[in-house]
Amino acid sequence: MEHRWGERVRVDFRVRVAAHRFSVRGGRLADLSVSGALVEADFEARMLSCIQVAIDSSPWPKHESPIVEAYVVRKYKHGFGIEWREFAPRPVSDLLRVVVTRPHAHFRRRAAFASRSISRLSLPLLKHGA
């Protein structure tokens, strides 16, 4: 059963995820709500770990990327679900307001993960090479 507090909005924004002070990895926000988000990434995050998410997309310039603290609450094959540490943090509310008023300006077609592309290309080579 789902226990979400807000409606999910499909988005496609770059983010930087920091689980430790010296470990910053890139990912993308796939959907967003006032209570949490789905982060698509090619790395795993531990369940219930506290992370920091820096949103590297408009309406902010890159040097002003807001950082929002969150907890990892779900794990998926190519990403994880997060819940914001506080309900409706200001950067998330601002971003949702921009997305709702101009929905098509911020949504891009999703690019395939490199690992999926490589595995699709190398599979025929592996069959013939063995």
Secondary structure, DSSP 4 states (H G I P E B T S, - for coil): ----SS--EEEEEEEEEEEETTEEEEEEEEEE-SSEEEEE-SS---TT-EEEEEE-STTS-GGG--EEEEEEEEEETTEEEEEESSSS-HHHHHHHHHHHHSGGGS--PPPPPHHHHHHHHHHHHHHHH-
